[in-house]
Amino acid sequence: MSEKSKVRTALLKQEQELKFNKISEFNNILRESNIPEKVITVMNRCDISSLEELTSFKKEDVIQFHGIGPNSINLLDKFLKSKNLSFA
């Protein structure tokens, strides 16, 4: 393997680890706020890995995600309000 390939591989691995850590941190925030695992799974599947990303969506859009219903959207709305945040 060339030196260039080794560097590229190392950078890719580092980027993957950072993304994994960001997702893990977001998941822990949701779990600590008693957001159900089903909702956390939906967030992961939709590549939402931060409060900033979640708040970039309109509530009407999030409720369209497969697995998010009225109860889930209400929990997320209350959760965001507890953080002084809201949907877009």
Biopython code that builds the backbone (N, CA, C, O; Angstrom):
import numpy as np
from Bio.PDB.StructureBuilder import StructureBuilder

atoms = [
    (1, "MET", "N", (0.844, -1.167, 0.000)),
    (1, "MET", "CA", (0.000, 0.000, 0.000)),
    (1, "MET", "C", (0.898, 1.241, 0.000)),
    (1, "MET", "O", (1.842, 1.341, 0.784)),
    (2, "SER", "N", (0.590, 2.161, -0.877)),
    (2, "SER", "CA", (1.407, 3.379, -0.965)),
    (2, "SER", "C", (1.165, 4.272, 0.252)),
    (2, "SER", "O", (0.166, 4.138, 0.959)),
    (3, "GLU", "N", (2.100, 5.175, 0.472)),
    (3, "GLU", "CA", (1.992, 6.110, 1.601)),
    (3, "GLU", "C", (0.728, 6.966, 1.462)),
    (3, "GLU", "O", (0.047, 7.249, 2.448)),
    (4, "LYS", "N", (0.430, 7.369, 0.242)),
    (4, "LYS", "CA", (-0.767, 8.173, -0.020)),
    (4, "LYS", "C", (-2.032, 7.399, 0.346)),
    (4, "LYS", "O", (-2.958, 7.960, 0.933)),
    (5, "SER", "N", (-2.070, 6.129, 0.003)),
    (5, "SER", "CA", (-3.221, 5.276, 0.325)),
    (5, "SER", "C", (-3.357, 5.089, 1.829)),
    (5, "SER", "O", (-4.467, 5.074, 2.359)),
    (6, "LYS", "N", (-2.233, 4.947, 2.513)),
    (6, "LYS", "CA", (-2.260, 4.793, 3.968)),
    (6, "LYS", "C", (-2.826, 6.038, 4.635)),
    (6, "LYS", "O", (-3.632, 5.944, 5.561)),
    (7, "VAL", "N", (-2.405, 7.191, 4.167)),
    (7, "VAL", "CA", (-2.902, 8.453, 4.722)),
    (7, "VAL", "C", (-4.399, 8.585, 4.458)),
    (7, "VAL", "O", (-5.159, 8.959, 5.351)),
    (8, "ARG", "N", (-4.825, 8.278, 3.227)),
    (8, "ARG", "CA", (-6.236, 8.361, 2.854)),
    (8, "ARG", "C", (-7.071, 7.420, 3.724)),
    (8, "ARG", "O", (-8.147, 7.792, 4.190)),
    (9, "THR", "N", (-6.576, 6.211, 3.939)),
    (9, "THR", "CA", (-7.276, 5.232, 4.767)),
    (9, "THR", "C", (-7.378, 5.718, 6.211)),
    (9, "THR", "O", (-8.427, 5.586, 6.842)),
    (10, "ALA", "N", (-6.301, 6.273, 6.727)),
    (10, "ALA", "CA", (-6.297, 6.791, 8.099)),
    (10, "ALA", "C", (-7.273, 7.948, 8.249)),
    (10, "ALA", "O", (-7.978, 8.035, 9.253)),
    (11, "LEU", "N", (-7.320, 8.826, 7.277)),
    (11, "LEU", "CA", (-8.249, 9.960, 7.327)),
    (11, "LEU", "C", (-9.700, 9.495, 7.257)),
    (11, "LEU", "O", (-10.562, 10.020, 7.962)),
    (12, "LEU", "N", (-9.961, 8.521, 6.417)),
    (12, "LEU", "CA", (-11.305, 7.976, 6.301)),
    (12, "LEU", "C", (-11.741, 7.332, 7.612)),
    (12, "LEU", "O", (-12.874, 7.514, 8.057)),
    (13, "LYS", "N", (-10.837, 6.584, 8.221)),
    (13, "LYS", "CA", (-11.132, 5.946, 9.508)),
    (13, "LYS", "C", (-11.421, 6.996, 10.574)),
    (13, "LYS", "O", (-12.349, 6.844, 11.368)),
    (14, "GLN", "N", (-10.629, 8.054, 10.589)),
    (14, "GLN", "CA", (-10.819, 9.129, 11.558)),
    (14, "GLN", "C", (-12.174, 9.804, 11.341)),
    (14, "GLN", "O", (-12.881, 10.104, 12.303)),
    (15, "GLU", "N", (-12.530, 10.039, 10.095)),
    (15, "GLU", "CA", (-13.814, 10.666, 9.771)),
    (15, "GLU", "C", (-14.977, 9.775, 10.222)),
    (15, "GLU", "O", (-15.967, 10.273, 10.757)),
    (16, "GLN", "N", (-14.860, 8.469, 10.008)),
    (16, "GLN", "CA", (-15.899, 7.533, 10.427)),
    (16, "GLN", "C", (-16.042, 7.512, 11.946)),
    (16, "GLN", "O", (-17.155, 7.441, 12.466)),
    (17, "GLU", "N", (-14.929, 7.573, 12.648)),
    (17, "GLU", "CA", (-14.953, 7.585, 14.111)),
    (17, "GLU", "C", (-15.612, 8.858, 14.631)),
    (17, "GLU", "O", (-16.381, 8.809, 15.592)),
    (18, "LEU", "N", (-15.321, 9.989, 14.009)),
    (18, "LEU", "CA", (-15.937, 11.245, 14.421)),
    (18, "LEU", "C", (-17.446, 11.204, 14.210)),
    (18, "LEU", "O", (-18.210, 11.649, 15.068)),
    (19, "LYS", "N", (-17.873, 10.671, 13.069)),
    (19, "LYS", "CA", (-19.301, 10.565, 12.783)),
    (19, "LYS", "C", (-19.968, 9.632, 13.789)),
    (19, "LYS", "O", (-21.042, 9.939, 14.306)),
    (20, "PHE", "N", (-19.336, 8.500, 14.064)),
    (20, "PHE", "CA", (-19.867, 7.546, 15.041)),
    (20, "PHE", "C", (-20.004, 8.210, 16.414)),
    (20, "PHE", "O", (-21.022, 8.045, 17.086)),
    (21, "ASN", "N", (-18.986, 8.955, 16.827)),
    (21, "ASN", "CA", (-19.025, 9.638, 18.127)),
    (21, "ASN", "C", (-20.134, 10.679, 18.179)),
    (21, "ASN", "O", (-20.805, 10.827, 19.200)),
    (22, "LYS", "N", (-20.327, 11.399, 17.082)),
    (22, "LYS", "CA", (-21.387, 12.414, 17.016)),
    (22, "LYS", "C", (-22.756, 11.749, 17.152)),
    (22, "LYS", "O", (-23.617, 12.231, 17.889)),
    (23, "ILE", "N", (-22.950, 10.651, 16.443)),
    (23, "ILE", "CA", (-24.218, 9.921, 16.505)),
    (23, "ILE", "C", (-24.438, 9.369, 17.910)),
    (23, "ILE", "O", (-25.538, 9.469, 18.453)),
    (24, "SER", "N", (-23.399, 8.791, 18.495)),
    (24, "SER", "CA", (-23.502, 8.231, 19.845)),
    (24, "SER", "C", (-23.870, 9.305, 20.861)),
    (24, "SER", "O", (-24.709, 9.083, 21.735)),
    (25, "GLU", "N", (-23.244, 10.456, 20.742)),
    (25, "GLU", "CA", (-23.528, 11.557, 21.657)),
    (25, "GLU", "C", (-24.979, 12.009, 21.529)),
    (25, "GLU", "O", (-25.656, 12.221, 22.535)),
    (26, "PHE", "N", (-25.459, 12.157, 20.288)),
    (26, "PHE", "CA", (-26.845, 12.557, 20.048)),
    (26, "PHE", "C", (-27.802, 11.494, 20.594)),
    (26, "PHE", "O", (-28.790, 11.824, 21.250)),
    (27, "ASN", "N", (-27.512, 10.232, 20.326)),
    (27, "ASN", "CA", (-28.362, 9.149, 20.833)),
    (27, "ASN", "C", (-28.436, 9.180, 22.354)),
    (27, "ASN", "O", (-29.508, 8.977, 22.924)),
    (28, "ASN", "N", (-27.319, 9.431, 23.012)),
    (28, "ASN", "CA", (-27.308, 9.500, 24.476)),
    (28, "ASN", "C", (-28.141, 10.663, 24.989)),
    (28, "ASN", "O", (-28.831, 10.528, 25.998)),
    (29, "ILE", "N", (-28.088, 11.799, 24.313)),
    (29, "ILE", "CA", (-28.918, 12.949, 24.696)),
    (29, "ILE", "C", (-30.394, 12.563, 24.608)),
    (29, "ILE", "O", (-31.181, 12.871, 25.503)),
    (30, "LEU", "N", (-30.756, 11.888, 23.520)),
    (30, "LEU", "CA", (-32.150, 11.471, 23.346)),
    (30, "LEU", "C", (-32.549, 10.453, 24.414)),
    (30, "LEU", "O", (-33.631, 10.556, 24.992)),
    (31, "ARG", "N", (-31.689, 9.477, 24.679)),
    (31, "ARG", "CA", (-31.993, 8.456, 25.698)),
    (31, "ARG", "C", (-32.163, 9.081, 27.082)),
    (31, "ARG", "O", (-33.077, 8.721, 27.825)),
    (32, "GLU", "N", (-31.285, 10.014, 27.421)),
    (32, "GLU", "CA", (-31.367, 10.677, 28.731)),
    (32, "GLU", "C", (-32.664, 11.459, 28.879)),
    (32, "GLU", "O", (-33.107, 11.729, 29.995)),
    (33, "SER", "N", (-33.270, 11.821, 27.759)),
    (33, "SER", "CA", (-34.533, 12.556, 27.782)),
    (33, "SER", "C", (-35.727, 11.625, 27.577)),
    (33, "SER", "O", (-36.839, 12.074, 27.300)),
    (34, "ASN", "N", (-35.480, 10.328, 27.717)),
    (34, "ASN", "CA", (-36.523, 9.307, 27.613)),
    (34, "ASN", "C", (-37.218, 9.249, 26.255)),
    (34, "ASN", "O", (-38.400, 8.915, 26.165)),
    (35, "ILE", "N", (-36.479, 9.574, 25.209)),
    (35, "ILE", "CA", (-36.997, 9.408, 23.856)),
    (35, "ILE", "C", (-36.892, 7.908, 23.538)),
    (35, "ILE", "O", (-35.828, 7.316, 23.719)),
    (36, "PRO", "N", (-37.985, 7.288, 23.066)),
    (36, "PRO", "CA", (-37.968, 5.844, 22.806)),
    (36, "PRO", "C", (-36.922, 5.433, 21.761)),
    (36, "PRO", "O", (-36.595, 6.191, 20.848)),
    (37, "GLU", "N", (-36.413, 4.216, 21.926)),
    (37, "GLU", "CA", (-35.413, 3.678, 20.992)),
    (37, "GLU", "C", (-35.918, 3.688, 19.551)),
    (37, "GLU", "O", (-35.148, 3.912, 18.618)),
    (38, "LYS", "N", (-37.202, 3.446, 19.381)),
    (38, "LYS", "CA", (-37.791, 3.448, 18.034)),
    (38, "LYS", "C", (-37.564, 4.798, 17.348)),
    (38, "LYS", "O", (-37.240, 4.856, 16.162)),
    (39, "VAL", "N", (-37.736, 5.866, 18.099)),
    (39, "VAL", "CA", (-37.543, 7.221, 17.551)),
    (39, "VAL", "C", (-36.060, 7.471, 17.285)),
    (39, "VAL", "O", (-35.700, 8.080, 16.277)),
    (40, "ILE", "N", (-35.215, 7.008, 18.176)),
    (40, "ILE", "CA", (-33.770, 7.159, 17.991)),
    (40, "ILE", "C", (-33.330, 6.422, 16.729)),
    (40, "ILE", "O", (-32.510, 6.927, 15.963)),
    (41, "THR", "N", (-33.871, 5.241, 16.520)),
    (41, "THR", "CA", (-33.562, 4.467, 15.314)),
    (41, "THR", "C", (-33.962, 5.232, 14.055)),
    (41, "THR", "O", (-33.223, 5.246, 13.071)),
    (42, "VAL", "N", (-35.126, 5.864, 14.091)),
    (42, "VAL", "CA", (-35.585, 6.659, 12.944)),
    (42, "VAL", "C", (-34.615, 7.818, 12.698)),
    (42, "VAL", "O", (-34.261, 8.093, 11.552)),
    (43, "MET", "N", (-34.190, 8.491, 13.753)),
    (43, "MET", "CA", (-33.252, 9.610, 13.605)),
    (43, "MET", "C", (-31.960, 9.128, 12.941)),
    (43, "MET", "O", (-31.430, 9.782, 12.043)),
    (44, "ASN", "N", (-31.468, 7.984, 13.391)),
    (44, "ASN", "CA", (-30.244, 7.419, 12.819)),
    (44, "ASN", "C", (-30.436, 7.065, 11.351)),
    (44, "ASN", "O", (-29.587, 7.362, 10.511)),
    (45, "ARG", "N", (-31.561, 6.429, 11.056)),
    (45, "ARG", "CA", (-31.842, 6.001, 9.685)),
    (45, "ARG", "C", (-31.944, 7.205, 8.745)),
    (45, "ARG", "O", (-31.608, 7.109, 7.564)),
    (46, "CYS", "N", (-32.408, 8.332, 9.274)),
    (46, "CYS", "CA", (-32.561, 9.552, 8.475)),
    (46, "CYS", "C", (-31.313, 10.430, 8.515)),
    (46, "CYS", "O", (-31.338, 11.567, 8.043)),
    (47, "ASP", "N", (-30.222, 9.907, 9.077)),
    (47, "ASP", "CA", (-28.945, 10.633, 9.183)),
    (47, "ASP", "C", (-29.065, 11.933, 9.970)),
    (47, "ASP", "O", (-28.381, 12.910, 9.667)),
    (48, "ILE", "N", (-29.920, 11.946, 10.962)),
    (48, "ILE", "CA", (-30.031, 13.094, 11.869)),
    (48, "ILE", "C", (-29.192, 12.743, 13.089)),
    (48, "ILE", "O", (-29.514, 11.826, 13.844)),
    (49, "SER", "N", (-28.106, 13.494, 13.266)),
    (49, "SER", "CA", (-27.161, 13.131, 14.319)),
    (49, "SER", "C", (-26.814, 14.283, 15.251)),
    (49, "SER", "O", (-25.801, 14.247, 15.949)),
    (50, "SER", "N", (-27.674, 15.315, 15.256)),
    (50, "SER", "CA", (-27.441, 16.432, 16.178)),
    (50, "SER", "C", (-28.744, 17.206, 16.366)),
    (50, "SER", "O", (-29.674, 17.108, 15.566)),
    (51, "LEU", "N", (-28.778, 17.972, 17.443)),
    (51, "LEU", "CA", (-29.935, 18.837, 17.671)),
    (51, "LEU", "C", (-30.070, 19.846, 16.540)),
    (51, "LEU", "O", (-31.178, 20.159, 16.104)),
    (52, "GLU", "N", (-28.944, 20.346, 16.074)),
    (52, "GLU", "CA", (-28.950, 21.317, 14.974)),
    (52, "GLU", "C", (-29.615, 20.723, 13.728)),
    (52, "GLU", "O", (-30.424, 21.379, 13.073)),
    (53, "GLU", "N", (-29.268, 19.486, 13.415)),
    (53, "GLU", "CA", (-29.873, 18.832, 12.252)),
    (53, "GLU", "C", (-31.360, 18.601, 12.470)),
    (53, "GLU", "O", (-32.159, 18.822, 11.561)),
    (54, "LEU", "N", (-31.743, 18.156, 13.671)),
    (54, "LEU", "CA", (-33.158, 17.911, 13.961)),
    (54, "LEU", "C", (-33.977, 19.188, 13.839)),
    (54, "LEU", "O", (-35.075, 19.177, 13.282)),
    (55, "THR", "N", (-33.443, 20.282, 14.357)),
    (55, "THR", "CA", (-34.196, 21.540, 14.322)),
    (55, "THR", "C", (-34.215, 22.190, 12.944)),
    (55, "THR", "O", (-34.887, 23.201, 12.741)),
    (56, "SER", "N", (-33.486, 21.619, 12.010)),
    (56, "SER", "CA", (-33.526, 22.164, 10.643)),
    (56, "SER", "C", (-34.757, 21.665, 9.878)),
    (56, "SER", "O", (-35.060, 22.145, 8.785)),
    (57, "PHE", "N", (-35.458, 20.693, 10.470)),
    (57, "PHE", "CA", (-36.656, 20.128, 9.843)),
    (57, "PHE", "C", (-37.918, 20.786, 10.381)),
    (57, "PHE", "O", (-37.969, 21.207, 11.536)),
    (58, "LYS", "N", (-38.926, 20.868, 9.536)),
    (58, "LYS", "CA", (-40.260, 21.278, 9.982)),
    (58, "LYS", "C", (-40.921, 20.080, 10.639)),
    (58, "LYS", "O", (-40.693, 18.936, 10.245)),
    (59, "LYS", "N", (-41.744, 20.354, 11.646)),
    (59, "LYS", "CA", (-42.463, 19.288, 12.333)),
    (59, "LYS", "C", (-43.274, 18.456, 11.328)),
    (59, "LYS", "O", (-43.355, 17.232, 11.439)),
    (60, "GLU", "N", (-43.864, 19.137, 10.357)),
    (60, "GLU", "CA", (-44.687, 18.462, 9.345)),
    (60, "GLU", "C", (-43.859, 17.484, 8.508)),
    (60, "GLU", "O", (-44.385, 16.482, 8.023)),
    (61, "ASP", "N", (-42.575, 17.772, 8.339)),
    (61, "ASP", "CA", (-41.701, 16.875, 7.586)),
    (61, "ASP", "C", (-41.289, 15.669, 8.432)),
    (61, "ASP", "O", (-41.256, 14.540, 7.941)),
    (62, "VAL", "N", (-40.978, 15.916, 9.700)),
    (62, "VAL", "CA", (-40.524, 14.841, 10.583)),
    (62, "VAL", "C", (-41.629, 13.806, 10.780)),
    (62, "VAL", "O", (-41.352, 12.608, 10.833)),
    (63, "ILE", "N", (-42.863, 14.251, 10.886)),
    (63, "ILE", "CA", (-43.965, 13.305, 11.100)),
    (63, "ILE", "C", (-44.174, 12.397, 9.888)),
    (63, "ILE", "O", (-44.844, 11.370, 9.988)),
    (64, "GLN", "N", (-43.603, 12.776, 8.748)),
    (64, "GLN", "CA", (-43.685, 11.943, 7.546)),
    (64, "GLN", "C", (-42.654, 10.817, 7.544)),
    (64, "GLN", "O", (-42.763, 9.885, 6.747)),
    (65, "PHE", "N", (-41.651, 10.890, 8.429)),
    (65, "PHE", "CA", (-40.643, 9.840, 8.499)),
    (65, "PHE", "C", (-41.311, 8.537, 8.936)),
    (65, "PHE", "O", (-42.122, 8.523, 9.862)),
    (66, "HIS", "N", (-40.967, 7.466, 8.271)),
    (66, "HIS", "CA", (-41.522, 6.155, 8.625)),
    (66, "HIS", "C", (-41.132, 5.818, 10.058)),
    (66, "HIS", "O", (-39.948, 5.766, 10.392)),
    (67, "GLY", "N", (-42.134, 5.589, 10.904)),
    (67, "GLY", "CA", (-41.885, 5.256, 12.304)),
    (67, "GLY", "C", (-42.142, 6.406, 13.253)),
    (67, "GLY", "O", (-42.078, 6.234, 14.470)),
    (68, "ILE", "N", (-42.434, 7.583, 12.709)),
    (68, "ILE", "CA", (-42.744, 8.736, 13.558)),
    (68, "ILE", "C", (-44.239, 9.025, 13.440)),
    (68, "ILE", "O", (-44.746, 9.323, 12.359)),
    (69, "GLY", "N", (-44.927, 8.933, 14.564)),
    (69, "GLY", "CA", (-46.356, 9.214, 14.594)),
    (69, "GLY", "C", (-46.638, 10.391, 15.510)),
    (69, "GLY", "O", (-45.714, 11.063, 15.969)),
    (70, "PRO", "N", (-47.908, 10.641, 15.775)),
    (70, "PRO", "CA", (-48.282, 11.775, 16.632)),
    (70, "PRO", "C", (-47.632, 11.753, 18.010)),
    (70, "PRO", "O", (-47.183, 12.790, 18.498)),
    (71, "ASN", "N", (-47.575, 10.566, 18.649)),
    (71, "ASN", "CA", (-46.936, 10.484, 19.972)),
    (71, "ASN", "C", (-45.464, 10.845, 19.900)),
    (71, "ASN", "O", (-44.959, 11.611, 20.720)),
    (72, "SER", "N", (-44.780, 10.283, 18.906)),
    (72, "SER", "CA", (-43.342, 10.532, 18.754)),
    (72, "SER", "C", (-43.061, 11.996, 18.477)),
    (72, "SER", "O", (-42.129, 12.571, 19.038)),
    (73, "ILE", "N", (-43.862, 12.599, 17.616)),
    (73, "ILE", "CA", (-43.620, 14.010, 17.281)),
    (73, "ILE", "C", (-43.869, 14.892, 18.505)),
    (73, "ILE", "O", (-43.178, 15.890, 18.705)),
    (74, "ASN", "N", (-44.860, 14.521, 19.322)),
    (74, "ASN", "CA", (-45.113, 15.288, 20.552)),
    (74, "ASN", "C", (-43.951, 15.155, 21.531)),
    (74, "ASN", "O", (-43.554, 16.129, 22.170)),
    (75, "LEU", "N", (-43.406, 13.939, 21.645)),
    (75, "LEU", "CA", (-42.236, 13.743, 22.519)),
    (75, "LEU", "C", (-41.045, 14.559, 22.037)),
    (75, "LEU", "O", (-40.359, 15.199, 22.834)),
    (76, "LEU", "N", (-40.801, 14.534, 20.720)),
    (76, "LEU", "CA", (-39.685, 15.305, 20.165)),
    (76, "LEU", "C", (-39.901, 16.805, 20.354)),
    (76, "LEU", "O", (-38.964, 17.542, 20.661)),
    (77, "ASP", "N", (-41.132, 17.245, 20.169)),
    (77, "ASP", "CA", (-41.458, 18.667, 20.337)),
    (77, "ASP", "C", (-41.207, 19.107, 21.787)),
    (77, "ASP", "O", (-40.603, 20.152, 22.027)),
    (78, "LYS", "N", (-41.671, 18.310, 22.738)),
    (78, "LYS", "CA", (-41.443, 18.613, 24.162)),
    (78, "LYS", "C", (-39.951, 18.589, 24.494)),
    (78, "LYS", "O", (-39.450, 19.439, 25.230)),
    (79, "PHE", "N", (-39.254, 17.601, 23.937)),
    (79, "PHE", "CA", (-37.817, 17.491, 24.150)),
    (79, "PHE", "C", (-37.109, 18.751, 23.660)),
    (79, "PHE", "O", (-36.287, 19.318, 24.380)),
    (80, "LEU", "N", (-37.422, 19.196, 22.435)),
    (80, "LEU", "CA", (-36.781, 20.388, 21.881)),
    (80, "LEU", "C", (-37.114, 21.613, 22.718)),
    (80, "LEU", "O", (-36.244, 22.443, 22.981)),
    (81, "LYS", "N", (-38.373, 21.730, 23.137)),
    (81, "LYS", "CA", (-38.755, 22.878, 23.964)),
    (81, "LYS", "C", (-37.991, 22.896, 25.287)),
    (81, "LYS", "O", (-37.660, 23.964, 25.803)),
    (82, "SER", "N", (-37.713, 21.711, 25.834)),
    (82, "SER", "CA", (-36.953, 21.642, 27.094)),
    (82, "SER", "C", (-35.522, 22.145, 26.897)),
    (82, "SER", "O", (-34.856, 22.527, 27.859)),
    (83, "LYS", "N", (-35.057, 22.144, 25.655)),
    (83, "LYS", "CA", (-33.722, 22.635, 25.317)),
    (83, "LYS", "C", (-33.785, 24.054, 24.749)),
    (83, "LYS", "O", (-32.792, 24.566, 24.233)),
    (84, "ASN", "N", (-34.970, 24.691, 24.849)),
    (84, "ASN", "CA", (-35.210, 26.021, 24.273)),
    (84, "ASN", "C", (-34.983, 26.026, 22.765)),
    (84, "ASN", "O", (-34.446, 26.980, 22.201)),
    (85, "LEU", "N", (-35.404, 24.941, 22.130)),
    (85, "LEU", "CA", (-35.281, 24.798, 20.673)),
    (85, "LEU", "C", (-36.648, 24.463, 20.110)),
    (85, "LEU", "O", (-37.594, 24.199, 20.852)),
    (86, "SER", "N", (-36.741, 24.478, 18.790)),
    (86, "SER", "CA", (-37.986, 24.096, 18.139)),
    (86, "SER", "C", (-37.681, 23.629, 16.714)),
    (86, "SER", "O", (-36.589, 23.839, 16.186)),
    (87, "PHE", "N", (-38.679, 22.994, 16.121)),
    (87, "PHE", "CA", (-38.554, 22.619, 14.719)),
    (87, "PHE", "C", (-38.522, 23.894, 13.896)),
    (87, "PHE", "O", (-38.932, 24.960, 14.353)),
    (88, "ALA", "N", (-38.023, 23.762, 12.665)),
    (88, "ALA", "CA", (-37.900, 24.928, 11.764)),
    (88, "ALA", "C", (-39.282, 25.489, 11.451)),
    (88, "ALA", "O", (-39.398, 26.468, 10.714)),
]
sb = StructureBuilder()
sb.init_structure("model")
sb.init_model(0)
sb.init_chain("A")
sb.init_seg("    ")
for serial, (resi, resn, name, xyz) in enumerate(atoms, 1):
    if name == "N":
        sb.init_residue(resn, " ", resi, " ")
    sb.init_atom(name, np.array(xyz, "f"), 0.0, 1.0, " ", f" {name:<3s}", serial, name[0])
structure = sb.get_structure()
